[in-house]
Amino acid sequence: MSDQVKIQEVLNKAFHQEGHRIVFWNDPEKEFQFLIASLELDGVTKIHLDQESNLRVKLRLEKEEPNTKFLLYSAKEEPDYEADWLLDIRLYSRTFRADRASILLQDLGLSQQNLKSHLSIRRKFFDSKDRVNKLKLLVQPNDSAADLDRKMMAVIAKVEQPDLFNLVSAFFHGWLDVNELDLTVAPSSFAQIEKLELDDSFWEMVKAAFGHTKEDPTLGDFLKRLLITDLAHHAKGKFALGLQYLVLPENGWHNAVVCLGSWRDSLTRGESYDKLSTEVAEKVGLKNFLSGYEAENLAEVPTFIEVEKRITTQLRERIEHSNESMEIDSIRSIINLRQASYWANTAKQDNRFAPRKALHALYDALLTGAEFILLWQQNRGRLDFKNPKELYKAYESELYKFDQLYRQFSEAANIAESQGWDNAKLLRPTIEAHYVNGFLNEFSLAWGKFLEPADGLLSKWRLEQIPNQYEFYKRNVEPWISGGEKQRAFVIISDAFRYEAAQELVNTINSKYRMEATLSSQLGVLPSYTGLGMASLLPHQKLKYSGMDVLVDGMSSSASNRGNILASVNGIACKTSELMAMKKDEGREFTKDKKVIYIYQDVVDATGDDAKTEGATFEAVRRAIDDLTNLISNLMNNFNASYIVVTADHGFLYSDTNPGNTNKSNVSKPDDAIVTKKRYILANNIAAQDSAWKGRVRTTACVDDETEFLIPKGTSLFHFVGGARFIHGGAMPQEICVPVVTIKQVRKQDTKPKPVTVHVLGTQHRVTTGGCQFQMLQMEAVSVLDRLTAITLKIAIFENDTPVSNIVTITFDSESPSLDDRKKWVKLTLAGQSFDKKKSYKLILTDAATGSPEASVDVIIDRMIIDEF
């Protein structure tokens, strides 16, 4: 808007809206003397006082034209009262000043006249109409000069909230897209601040808030000092001498901590924090200074990703060199804290500077690795059982965790290593040695002694109270569908889905709404391979071999013929992918009037049984668990399923170590062998051999046949087949402890999973120092049975909607029944500002996942004078 248009608006408003008849306009700077003639003022007569006598003007205004509206312009200052012939008229008329500062003062709606000189100083800013219009949205009538400067900076930085902390992070954020970062060169937004001569005001604000008093300050140097101060605040123990020169004065620590906490919590600027903090860490050689810190001293530091490298290295070394007294609770506490903190928190986005998922996975690998080693320390030399049932039951209840933890470690380590986090890679040899040479070796010897004797388990292949796999249909399907006309069963068979993975699936299902899963097992057929296992799960009276094909009541049990076999019980067969691709109506029509629906999933075996992909076996197990979870939910919600059974044809053995010659059994291959595989041989009239166990499928699979088999002892392979890491067919519990997961729909009780509740302990919370802490109590223990899940909370003190402290993120996930174990202290730092002790502030706990407030308590801040730490 031009000056002329603006002046016309103001004058027309004075005459026609405010009702003034006479307006005096003195323009001593002569800025607008050539504008008078072109002004368009309806019904207003313009008089140039410098060109008329005062007496003539006075007569005209009061005698000759008493009802006419007049604009009286003078290019001079107002005369003194004694010399002003028109004083009496001036006193009852309107005075107008049209210098640019006065116009701006009115245009911005500012009430303090003394700001005109400040507006004149800032005339470079006001050269842009766009900047002025944006500033109008931020200005308040009582704003001071400092307020105006701050809001001008907000316009340049393009931020909606013109507070100093927001400006600081916005200026830093300007470095995000600079390819060749140089912290000595100001980002474009701050360069504009300097160009408009607002930088002195900015540094005055920084000095007042952060105590930063360096001469000729730069944004890059200020960034270093903020970050190192934040590190000094959060780190425990004596701070590194070589970095102390970068630490801000203690009266600025409060604001440094809160400012950086706000920057890290930003949804739009977090990536620039990740980039710049990493750059600063490299510039100051942070790695060298952190080498003297223990993990506990850095556990609460959110400042640098370099801290994560130090902590993970420390934890990995402890785990590697642990003895019988490993402090697993301490390790778990540190890992839980770091995973909920800034760098490893998967609720925040990955970016090129912060691979959060990989770092989170690294901590998972360290924790599962520590738990695995502790489990081995507790069981090493103790795998001595009285009978096979006792060992089998021990595997069901406890020993399966070796396989589960090994899988979870490997899976997490793979993710971490893909992003270059080597601490997982460095821990692998220790875990591998304990698993392959430790657990598997000792476990196979313990189990083998029950198979070895002539009257051993192989001679009868039955365990008291453990059903055999070939009884699956009669035990788990037939009784259910016989319960009424509307009763039907959905059976999901996942190829090579072993017991430990099923245990994880059960925990996942039991965290779902209106579903309840239970886990049991069945003694798998032997040899434990797909053809025989799949056949044994079908409804049948008799199994028999026809070459390699297993006949079910005389019919081929090949995948393409299983639907025909199931037709005898009003059933159908399909693949998981086929069913999941169906729309709701299509799926219901497909299963309509069917009593039994067999659904086949082939993820694990298809991956592991191929030499090109067997290295991804554990990733395939993860996909299988996820796919099964989705399938089960789909069946419950869209197919009206009320009874689902998940089982497998067999399990498997897998290790990252490639088997060497010592892992191979030297046996003679029978000339008339039906099939020879890595873990079994099928033939007729096989000669017994010392390096293998011999058995009959009539005994181990209830096959009406005289076919015999050889399987290598323990975890060995037959030498005439190439070595492999993924194997099955043998008699190890991992292969023949076949899971049976039963899922039912729960209708009457509330089964919706709920996060645990967290309360703030104590009453009348009063804060008197810049550093404060609050004790939190997790009211219930995390429990799969009770469907109580962990919760991650963001905690801060607020004034209305604005945080006045740093924001701390903490996960409450304790499974302990003890209240004392479920207590946590939360430490906060207040911003360095004055607080009103008569006002109630709020400590607010917010669910980090949903953003919904979970709890809040009133807090009195009795800290009018900013204290030092």
FIPA-96076 format. One record per residue (C-alpha): x, z, y; residue in three letters. Coordinates in steps of 0.1 Angstrom, whole numbers, padded with zeros to 4 digits, always signed. Layout:
// FIPA-96076
XZYAla
...
//
This chain:
// FIPA-96076
+0000+0000+0000Met
+0015-0010+0034Ser
+0020+0014+0063Asp
-0006-0005+0083Gln
-0033-0002+0057Val
-0025+0035+0051Lys
-0026+0042+0088Ile
-0059+0023+0091Gln
-0074+0044+0063Glu
-0063+0077+0078Val
-0075+0068+0113Leu
-0108+0054+0102Asn
-0114+0085+0081Lys
-0106+0107+0112Ala
-0131+0087+0134Phe
-0159+0079+0110His
-0158+0106+0083Gln
-0143+0136+0101Glu
-0163+0128+0133Gly
-0136+0129+0159His
-0142+0109+0191Arg
-0106+0110+0204Ile
-0074+0108+0185Val
-0039+0113+0201Phe
-0010+0095+0184Trp
+0025+0103+0196Asn
+0053+0081+0181Asp
+0086+0093+0196Pro
+0106+0073+0170Glu
+0088+0042+0181Lys
+0083+0032+0144Glu
+0048+0018+0149Phe
+0046+0006+0185Gln
+0043-0030+0174Phe
+0016-0021+0149Leu
-0010-0009+0174Ile
-0023-0043+0183Ala
-0030-0053+0147Ser
-0048-0021+0136Leu
-0084-0028+0126Glu
-0105+0003+0137Leu
-0142-0003+0138Asp
-0158+0008+0171Gly
-0126+0023+0184Val
-0109+0015+0217Thr
-0071+0016+0217Lys
-0053+0028+0249Ile
-0015+0028+0253His
-0009+0060+0273Leu
+0026+0048+0285Asp
+0009+0019+0303Gln
-0020+0037+0320Glu
-0022+0065+0345Ser
-0033+0098+0332Asn
-0060+0101+0358Leu
-0075+0067+0350Arg
-0075+0076+0313Val
-0091+0110+0320Lys
-0119+0094+0341Leu
-0126+0068+0315Arg
-0128+0093+0286Leu
-0150+0119+0303Glu
-0170+0100+0330Lys
-0172+0063+0324Glu
-0173+0062+0285Glu
-0182+0097+0273Pro
-0195+0084+0239Asn
-0168+0058+0231Thr
-0142+0065+0204Lys
-0106+0063+0216Phe
-0072+0061+0200Leu
-0046+0072+0225Leu
-0011+0060+0215Tyr
+0022+0071+0231Ser
+0057+0061+0221Ala
+0069+0094+0235Lys
+0069+0130+0224Glu
+0039+0152+0234Glu
+0045+0165+0270Pro
+0048+0202+0277Asp
+0016+0220+0284Tyr
+0024+0223+0322Glu
+0030+0186+0325Ala
+0002+0174+0303Asp
-0027+0160+0325Trp
-0048+0154+0293Leu
-0042+0189+0278Leu
-0078+0200+0279Asp
-0089+0168+0261Ile
-0060+0171+0236Arg
-0070+0206+0226Leu
-0105+0195+0215Tyr
-0094+0162+0200Ser
-0075+0152+0168Arg
-0037+0148+0167Thr
-0022+0122+0144Phe
+0014+0117+0135Arg
+0024+0085+0117Ala
+0061+0090+0109Asp
+0068+0080+0073Arg
+0074+0116+0063Ala
+0041+0127+0077Ser
+0023+0099+0060Ile
+0039+0109+0027Leu
+0030+0145+0033Leu
-0006+0136+0037Gln
-0006+0109+0010Asp
+0009+0134-0016Leu
-0015+0161-0005Gly
+0012+0186+0003Leu
+0003+0216+0025Ser
+0038+0227+0037Gln
+0047+0209+0069Gln
+0083+0219+0066Asn
+0087+0195+0037Leu
+0087+0165+0061Lys
+0125+0167+0066Ser
+0130+0169+0028His
+0108+0138+0023Leu
+0129+0120+0049Ser
+0161+0129+0029Ile
+0144+0115-0003Arg
+0134+0082+0014Arg
+0152+0061-0012Lys
+0129+0074-0039Phe
+0098+0066-0017Phe
+0109+0030-0012Asp
+0091+0022-0045Ser
+0053+0022-0043Lys
+0052+0025-0081Asp
+0073+0057-0080Arg
+0051+0072-0052Val
+0019+0065-0072Asn
+0033+0082-0103Lys
+0045+0111-0083Leu
+0010+0117-0069Lys
-0002+0125-0104Leu
+0023+0154-0107Leu
+0023+0169-0072Val
+0005+0201-0064Gln
-0004+0211-0027Pro
+0019+0241-0027Asn
+0049+0225-0042Asp
+0084+0234-0028Ser
+0113+0210-0022Ala
+0127+0220-0056Ala
+0094+0213-0073Asp
+0092+0179-0056Leu
+0127+0170-0067Asp
+0120+0180-0103Arg
+0089+0159-0103Lys
+0107+0129-0088Met
+0132+0132-0117Met
+0102+0133-0141Ala
+0090+0100-0127Val
+0124+0084-0132Ile
+0128+0099-0167Ala
+0092+0088-0176Lys
+0081+0123-0188Val
+0047+0138-0184Glu
+0058+0174-0183Gln
+0082+0179-0154Pro
+0099+0211-0166Asp
+0137+0212-0166Leu
+0141+0214-0204Phe
+0120+0183-0208Asn
+0141+0165-0182Leu
+0173+0175-0199Val
+0163+0161-0233Ser
+0148+0130-0217Ala
+0181+0122-0199Phe
+0201+0128-0231Phe
+0176+0106-0250His
+0186+0077-0228Gly
+0218+0075-0249Trp
+0199+0067-0281Leu
+0200+0029-0279Asp
+0235+0027-0265Val
+0255+0008-0291Asn
+0290+0019-0280Glu
+0283+0055-0270Leu
+0306+0069-0243Asp
+0295+0104-0231Leu
+0315+0099-0199Thr
+0291+0071-0189Val
+0257+0084-0178Ala
+0226+0069-0195Pro
+0205+0045-0173Ser
+0179+0071-0164Ser
+0204+0096-0151Phe
+0224+0068-0134Ala
+0191+0062-0115Gln
+0190+0099-0106Ile
+0225+0096-0091Glu
+0216+0064-0073Lys
+0186+0081-0056Leu
+0208+0110-0047Glu
+0188+0135-0068Leu
+0218+0145-0089Asp
+0228+0174-0067Asp
+0194+0189-0070Ser
+0195+0185-0108Phe
+0228+0203-0111Trp
+0215+0231-0089Glu
+0187+0236-0113Met
+0211+0235-0143Val
+0233+0260-0126Lys
+0203+0284-0120Ala
+0189+0280-0156Ala
+0221+0277-0177Phe
+0248+0292-0156Gly
+0267+0259-0157His
+0290+0260-0126Thr
+0317+0234-0134Lys
+0328+0213-0104Glu
+0319+0176-0106Asp
+0296+0182-0136Pro
+0288+0153-0160Thr
+0259+0149-0184Leu
+0283+0145-0213Gly
+0302+0177-0206Asp
+0269+0196-0201Phe
+0257+0183-0235Leu
+0288+0196-0253Lys
+0284+0230-0237Arg
+0247+0233-0246Leu
+0254+0224-0282Leu
+0284+0247-0286Ile
+0265+0275-0270Thr
+0236+0271-0294Asp
+0261+0272-0323Leu
+0277+0304-0308Ala
+0243+0320-0305His
+0231+0313-0341His
+0264+0317-0360Ala
+0273+0352-0372Lys
+0308+0367-0370Gly
+0336+0360-0346Lys
+0332+0327-0329Phe
+0359+0301-0332Ala
+0385+0306-0304Leu
+0391+0269-0300Gly
+0355+0263-0289Leu
+0349+0293-0267Gln
+0359+0273-0236Tyr
+0327+0252-0241Leu
+0304+0282-0243Val
+0281+0287-0213Leu
+0279+0321-0195Pro
+0258+0345-0215Glu
+0231+0346-0189Asn
+0225+0309-0197Gly
+0223+0313-0235Trp
+0186+0320-0236His
+0177+0287-0220Asn
+0203+0267-0239Ala
+0188+0279-0272Val
+0152+0273-0261Val
+0160+0239-0245Cys
+0177+0226-0276Leu
+0150+0241-0298Gly
+0124+0222-0278Ser
+0145+0189-0281Trp
+0148+0193-0319Arg
+0111+0199-0322Asp
+0102+0168-0302Ser
+0083+0141-0322Leu
+0097+0113-0300Thr
+0133+0124-0291Arg
+0145+0140-0323Gly
+0166+0109-0333Glu
+0186+0111-0301Ser
+0194+0148-0309Tyr
+0206+0138-0343Asp
+0228+0110-0328Lys
+0243+0130-0300Leu
+0249+0163-0318Ser
+0268+0143-0345Thr
+0288+0126-0318Glu
+0297+0159-0301Val
+0307+0174-0335Ala
+0331+0146-0340Glu
+0345+0147-0305Lys
+0353+0185-0306Val
+0366+0184-0342Gly
+0339+0208-0354Leu
+0347+0204-0391Lys
+0381+0222-0386Asn
+0365+0251-0367Phe
+0338+0256-0394Leu
+0363+0259-0422Ser
+0366+0297-0418Gly
+0329+0304-0420Tyr
+0310+0316-0450Glu
+0276+0301-0458Ala
+0258+0333-0449Glu
+0273+0332-0414Asn
+0260+0297-0408Leu
+0226+0301-0426Ala
+0206+0303-0394Glu
+0225+0276-0374Val
+0203+0245-0367Pro
+0227+0228-0343Thr
+0249+0203-0362Phe
+0246+0184-0395Ile
+0283+0192-0399Glu
+0271+0228-0406Val
+0251+0215-0436Glu
+0283+0200-0450Lys
+0301+0233-0447Arg
+0272+0253-0463Ile
+0267+0229-0492Thr
+0305+0229-0499Thr
+0305+0267-0499Gln
+0275+0269-0522Leu
+0289+0242-0546Arg
+0322+0261-0549Glu
+0304+0293-0557Arg
+0283+0277-0583Ile
+0313+0260-0599Glu
+0333+0291-0601His
+0304+0315-0609Ser
+0308+0341-0636Asn
+0282+0363-0652Glu
+0274+0379-0619Ser
+0262+0348-0600Met
+0241+0360-0570Glu
+0213+0335-0575Ile
+0190+0353-0551Asp
+0215+0349-0523Ser
+0220+0312-0531Ile
+0182+0306-0533Arg
+0176+0324-0500Ser
+0202+0303-0481Ile
+0189+0271-0497Ile
+0152+0279-0489Asn
+0162+0287-0453Leu
+0182+0254-0449Arg
+0155+0232-0465Gln
+0129+0246-0440Ala
+0153+0243-0411Ser
+0160+0212-0390Tyr
+0184+0189-0409Trp
+0170+0191-0445Ala
+0133+0194-0435Asn
+0115+0165-0451Thr
+0085+0170-0428Ala
+0107+0154-0401Lys
+0115+0117-0402Gln
+0147+0103-0418Asp
+0168+0082-0395Asn
+0202+0066-0394Arg
+0218+0098-0382Phe
+0200+0123-0404Ala
+0192+0114-0440Pro
+0169+0144-0445Arg
+0155+0135-0479Lys
+0190+0131-0493Ala
+0201+0164-0478Leu
+0170+0181-0490His
+0177+0167-0525Ala
+0213+0179-0523Leu
+0200+0215-0518Tyr
+0176+0209-0547Asp
+0206+0198-0568Ala
+0226+0229-0559Leu
+0197+0252-0566Leu
+0188+0236-0600Thr
+0225+0235-0608Gly
+0228+0272-0601Ala
+0197+0281-0621Glu
+0210+0259-0650Phe
+0244+0277-0651Ile
+0227+0311-0648Leu
+0204+0302-0677Leu
+0234+0291-0698Trp
+0253+0324-0689Gln
+0223+0343-0701Gln
+0219+0324-0734Asn
+0254+0313-0743Arg
+0262+0327-0778Gly
+0227+0340-0782Arg
+0210+0310-0798Leu
+0208+0327-0831Asp
+0173+0328-0845Phe
+0159+0341-0878Lys
+0138+0311-0887Asn
+0128+0276-0874Pro
+0095+0288-0860Lys
+0113+0314-0839Glu
+0137+0289-0824Leu
+0108+0264-0819Tyr
+0088+0290-0800Lys
+0118+0299-0780Ala
+0122+0263-0770Tyr
+0085+0262-0760Glu
+0087+0293-0739Ser
+0122+0293-0724Glu
+0148+0270-0738Leu
+0130+0238-0726Tyr
+0143+0248-0691Lys
+0178+0236-0700Phe
+0164+0201-0703Asp
+0142+0204-0673Gln
+0168+0219-0650Leu
+0193+0193-0662Tyr
+0169+0165-0654Arg
+0159+0179-0620Gln
+0196+0184-0611Phe
+0204+0149-0621Ser
+0174+0134-0603Glu
+0182+0153-0571Ala
+0219+0146-0573Ala
+0212+0108-0576Asn
+0192+0109-0544Ile
+0219+0129-0526Ala
+0247+0107-0538Glu
+0229+0075-0527Ser
+0234+0087-0491Gln
+0270+0098-0496Gly
+0265+0136-0501Trp
+0294+0142-0525Asp
+0289+0179-0532Asn
+0263+0169-0558Ala
+0287+0145-0574Lys
+0315+0171-0574Leu
+0292+0196-0592Leu
+0282+0170-0619Arg
+0312+0176-0643Pro
+0304+0214-0644Thr
+0267+0208-0652Ile
+0275+0181-0677Glu
+0300+0202-0695Ala
+0276+0231-0698His
+0248+0209-0709Tyr
+0265+0185-0734Val
+0294+0206-0747Asn
+0276+0239-0742Gly
+0239+0240-0747Phe
+0232+0208-0767Leu
+0261+0216-0790Asn
+0252+0252-0797Glu
+0215+0244-0798Phe
+0219+0216-0823Ser
+0240+0239-0846Leu
+0213+0266-0844Ala
+0185+0242-0852Trp
+0205+0222-0878Gly
+0210+0253-0901Lys
+0172+0253-0906Phe
+0172+0216-0916Leu
+0203+0216-0938Glu
+0193+0235-0970Pro
+0176+0217-0998Ala
+0146+0239-0992Asp
+0149+0237-0955Gly
+0124+0225-0929Leu
+0130+0188-0938Leu
+0116+0195-0973Ser
+0082+0206-0960Lys
+0081+0197-0922Trp
+0056+0223-0913Arg
+0058+0254-0890Leu
+0032+0282-0892Glu
+0007+0279-0864Gln
+0023+0247-0851Ile
+0000+0217-0858Pro
+0016+0185-0870Asn
+0014+0154-0848Gln
-0005+0134-0875Tyr
-0033+0159-0871Glu
-0037+0152-0834Phe
-0070+0134-0835Tyr
-0088+0158-0858Lys
-0076+0188-0839Arg
-0078+0177-0802Asn
-0104+0149-0800Val
-0129+0150-0829Glu
-0141+0185-0822Pro
-0148+0178-0786Trp
-0167+0145-0790Ile
-0187+0161-0818Ser
-0200+0187-0793Gly
-0229+0166-0780Gly
-0240+0130-0773Glu
-0226+0131-0737Lys
-0192+0145-0748Gln
-0164+0120-0746Arg
-0126+0123-0745Ala
-0100+0105-0725Phe
-0066+0105-0743Val
-0035+0095-0724Ile
-0004+0087-0745Ile
+0028+0085-0725Ser
+0056+0070-0744Asp
+0086+0094-0747Ala
+0070+0120-0724Phe
+0088+0151-0736Arg
+0077+0187-0735Tyr
+0097+0198-0704Glu
+0082+0171-0683Ala
+0047+0180-0695Ala
+0053+0216-0684Gln
+0060+0202-0649Glu
+0029+0181-0651Leu
+0008+0211-0660Val
+0020+0230-0629Asn
+0012+0199-0607Thr
-0023+0196-0622Ile
-0030+0233-0618Asn
-0023+0229-0580Ser
-0052+0204-0578Lys
-0088+0211-0569Tyr
-0113+0217-0597Arg
-0088+0210-0626Met
-0073+0233-0651Glu
-0045+0223-0675Ala
-0030+0241-0705Thr
+0001+0231-0725Leu
+0007+0234-0762Ser
+0028+0214-0786Ser
+0027+0197-0820Gln
+0055+0191-0845Leu
+0063+0154-0841Gly
+0067+0129-0869Val
+0101+0121-0883Leu
+0118+0097-0876Pro
+0106+0103-0840Ser
+0101+0067-0829Tyr
+0073+0049-0812Thr
+0057+0029-0841Gly
+0053+0059-0863Leu
+0044+0083-0835Gly
+0017+0060-0820Met
+0001+0054-0854Ala
-0001+0092-0861Ser
-0021+0098-0829Leu
-0048+0074-0838Leu
-0079+0084-0858Pro
-0071+0078-0894His
-0075+0089-0930Gln
-0043+0073-0943Lys
-0010+0059-0929Leu
+0011+0034-0949Lys
+0041+0012-0942Tyr
+0039-0026-0944Ser
+0075-0036-0936Gly
+0081-0022-0901Met
+0044-0020-0893Asp
+0026+0012-0898Val
-0009+0006-0912Leu
-0038+0029-0901Val
-0064+0028-0928Asp
-0052-0006-0937Gly
-0051-0020-0902Met
-0020-0028-0881Ser
-0012-0001-0855Ser
+0005-0026-0832Ser
-0004-0022-0795Ala
-0027-0052-0796Ser
-0047-0039-0825Asn
-0052-0002-0814Arg
-0086-0011-0798Gly
-0099-0023-0831Asn
-0088+0009-0848Ile
-0105+0030-0821Leu
-0137+0009-0824Ala
-0145+0028-0856Ser
-0150+0060-0835Val
-0167+0041-0806Asn
-0135+0040-0787Gly
-0114+0016-0767Ile
-0078+0013-0757Ala
-0062+0001-0724Cys
-0030+0004-0704Lys
-0027+0028-0674Thr
-0021-0001-0651Ser
-0052-0019-0662Glu
-0074+0011-0656Leu
-0059+0020-0623Met
-0065-0015-0610Ala
-0102-0013-0617Met
-0127-0004-0589Lys
-0149+0026-0594Lys
-0179+0006-0607Asp
-0157-0017-0629Glu
-0141+0014-0645Gly
-0174+0031-0652Arg
-0188-0001-0667Glu
-0156-0005-0688Phe
-0159+0030-0703Thr
-0197+0031-0704Lys
-0211+0045-0737Asp
-0176+0049-0752Lys
-0168+0083-0769Lys
-0130+0079-0769Val
-0108+0062-0744Ile
-0071+0059-0753Tyr
-0050+0051-0723Ile
-0013+0041-0728Tyr
+0015+0047-0703Gln
+0050+0032-0709Asp
+0073+0042-0682Val
+0100+0065-0697Val
+0106+0046-0729Asp
+0105+0012-0712Ala
+0132+0024-0689Thr
+0154+0045-0712Gly
+0153+0022-0742Asp
+0170-0007-0722Asp
+0207-0005-0718Ala
+0204-0020-0684Lys
+0181+0006-0670Thr
+0187+0037-0691Glu
+0206+0053-0662Gly
+0173+0056-0644Ala
+0156+0076-0672Thr
+0151+0107-0651Phe
+0137+0087-0622Glu
+0113+0072-0647Ala
+0102+0107-0658Val
+0094+0114-0621Arg
+0073+0082-0619Arg
+0055+0091-0651Ala
+0046+0126-0638Ile
+0034+0111-0605Asp
+0014+0083-0622Asp
-0002+0107-0647Leu
-0012+0130-0619Thr
-0029+0101-0600Asn
-0045+0088-0632Leu
-0059+0122-0641Ile
-0073+0127-0606Ser
-0089+0092-0608Asn
-0105+0099-0642Leu
-0119+0132-0630Met
-0132+0119-0596Asn
-0143+0083-0605Asn
-0149+0082-0643Phe
-0168+0115-0646Asn
-0142+0127-0671Ala
-0145+0164-0680Ser
-0120+0165-0709Tyr
-0086+0148-0708Ile
-0057+0151-0732Val
-0022+0140-0724Val
+0003+0136-0753Thr
+0033+0115-0764Ala
+0045+0096-0794Asp
+0079+0114-0793His
+0104+0129-0768Gly
+0140+0120-0762Phe
+0176+0132-0757Leu
+0195+0120-0726Tyr
+0228+0128-0709Ser
+0247+0112-0682Asp
+0278+0112-0704Thr
+0283+0081-0725Asn
+0287+0090-0762Pro
+0322+0086-0776Gly
+0333+0080-0811Asn
+0331+0118-0819Thr
+0294+0116-0812Asn
+0289+0090-0840Lys
+0282+0096-0876Ser
+0299+0074-0901Asn
+0273+0064-0927Val
+0270+0035-0950Ser
+0243+0011-0940Lys
+0219+0005-0970Pro
+0216-0031-0980Asp
+0179-0030-0983Asp
+0173-0011-0950Ala
+0139-0017-0934Ile
+0154-0009-0900Val
+0185+0006-0886Thr
+0186+0023-0852Lys
+0208+0046-0832Lys
+0191+0077-0845Arg
+0175+0067-0878Tyr
+0175+0044-0908Ile
+0144+0035-0928Leu
+0148+0023-0964Ala
+0138+0028-1000Asn
+0159+0049-1023Asn
+0185+0059-0997Ile
+0216+0076-1011Ala
+0223+0111-0995Ala
+0253+0111-0972Gln
+0272+0141-0958Asp
+0270+0131-0922Ser
+0233+0126-0921Ala
+0200+0143-0930Trp
+0177+0127-0955Lys
+0140+0129-0957Gly
+0107+0113-0967Arg
+0080+0100-0944Val
+0054+0113-0968Arg
+0065+0148-0959Thr
+0073+0144-0922Thr
+0045+0120-0912Ala
+0019+0122-0940Cys
+0025+0085-0948Val
+0012+0074-0981Asp
+0045+0058-0990Asp
+0078+0065-1006Glu
+0099+0053-0977Thr
+0129+0075-0969Glu
+0150+0080-0938Phe
+0184+0091-0927Leu
+0189+0107-0893Ile
+0223+0118-0879Pro
+0229+0155-0877Lys
+0225+0173-0844Gly
+0227+0149-0814Thr
+0250+0123-0830Ser
+0244+0086-0833Leu
+0250+0061-0861Phe
+0283+0043-0856His
+0270+0008-0864Phe
+0247+0007-0833Val
+0262+0007-0798Gly
+0264+0040-0780Gly
+0236+0050-0756Ala
+0226+0079-0733Arg
+0189+0077-0740Phe
+0181+0083-0777Ile
+0152+0094-0799His
+0143+0091-0836Gly
+0161+0123-0847Gly
+0150+0158-0854Ala
+0161+0178-0823Met
+0134+0198-0806Pro
+0137+0176-0775Gln
+0125+0147-0797Glu
+0099+0164-0820Ile
+0084+0191-0798Cys
+0056+0168-0787Val
+0034+0181-0758Pro
-0003+0183-0758Val
-0018+0188-0723Val
-0055+0196-0722Thr
-0072+0192-0688Ile
-0107+0203-0682Lys
-0129+0202-0651Gln
-0136+0236-0636Val
-0171+0236-0620Arg
-0181+0272-0613Lys
-0151+0288-0597Gln
-0132+0280-0566Asp
-0100+0262-0577Thr
-0089+0247-0544Lys
-0052+0255-0539Pro
-0045+0277-0509Lys
-0013+0285-0491Pro
-0003+0321-0491Val
-0012+0341-0459Thr
+0014+0356-0437Val
+0008+0386-0414His
+0030+0399-0386Val
+0037+0435-0393Leu
+0034+0462-0366Gly
+0011+0467-0336Thr
+0016+0466-0298Gln
+0045+0442-0299His
+0067+0447-0268Arg
+0098+0426-0261Val
+0124+0440-0237Thr
+0154+0418-0244Thr
+0162+0381-0246Gly
+0167+0383-0283Gly
+0137+0396-0303Cys
+0126+0398-0339Gln
+0094+0402-0358Phe
+0088+0412-0394Gln
+0065+0390-0414Met
+0048+0398-0447Leu
+0038+0372-0472Gln
+0005+0388-0484Met
+0003+0372-0519Glu
+0029+0359-0543Ala
+0031+0322-0548Val
+0014+0316-0582Ser
+0004+0285-0601Val
-0021+0305-0621Leu
-0038+0318-0589Asp
-0033+0285-0572Arg
-0015+0300-0543Leu
+0011+0277-0528Thr
+0041+0282-0504Ala
+0036+0277-0467Ile
+0061+0266-0440Thr
+0054+0280-0406Leu
+0067+0272-0371Lys
+0069+0304-0352Ile
+0073+0309-0314Ala
+0061+0329-0284Ile
+0037+0310-0261Phe
+0024+0313-0226Glu
-0009+0294-0229Asn
+0002+0261-0246Asp
+0038+0263-0235Thr
+0065+0279-0257Pro
+0086+0304-0239Val
+0109+0310-0268Ser
+0127+0288-0293Asn
+0107+0275-0323Ile
+0118+0288-0357Val
+0107+0271-0390Thr
+0105+0294-0421Ile
+0091+0288-0456Thr
+0073+0317-0473Phe
+0075+0309-0510Asp
+0083+0342-0528Ser
+0069+0346-0563Glu
+0078+0383-0564Ser
+0051+0409-0571Pro
+0069+0433-0548Ser
+0057+0436-0512Leu
+0092+0444-0501Asp
+0106+0412-0516Asp
+0080+0392-0496Arg
+0090+0405-0462Lys
+0111+0384-0438Lys
+0125+0390-0403Trp
+0121+0362-0378Val
+0145+0361-0348Lys
+0135+0344-0316Leu
+0152+0338-0282Thr
+0132+0340-0250Leu
+0137+0315-0222Ala
+0157+0328-0193Gly
+0128+0332-0168Gln
+0108+0360-0153Ser
+0079+0374-0173Phe
+0048+0393-0161Asp
+0046+0425-0182Lys
+0009+0428-0173Lys
+0002+0395-0189Lys
-0003+0390-0227Ser
+0017+0363-0243Tyr
+0011+0351-0279Lys
+0033+0350-0310Leu
+0018+0321-0328Ile
+0024+0311-0365Leu
+0016+0274-0370Thr
+0014+0255-0403Asp
+0042+0230-0401Ala
+0024+0205-0423Ala
-0010+0205-0407Thr
-0003+0218-0372Gly
-0031+0243-0374Ser
-0025+0279-0362Pro
-0024+0304-0391Glu
-0020+0336-0371Ala
-0013+0350-0337Ser
-0006+0384-0321Val
-0004+0395-0285Asp
+0031+0402-0272Val
+0040+0421-0240Ile
+0072+0409-0224Ile
+0086+0437-0203Asp
+0117+0418-0190Arg
+0114+0411-0153Met
+0152+0409-0149Ile
+0169+0384-0171Ile
+0193+0404-0193Asp
+0224+0393-0210Glu
+0229+0392-0248Phe
//
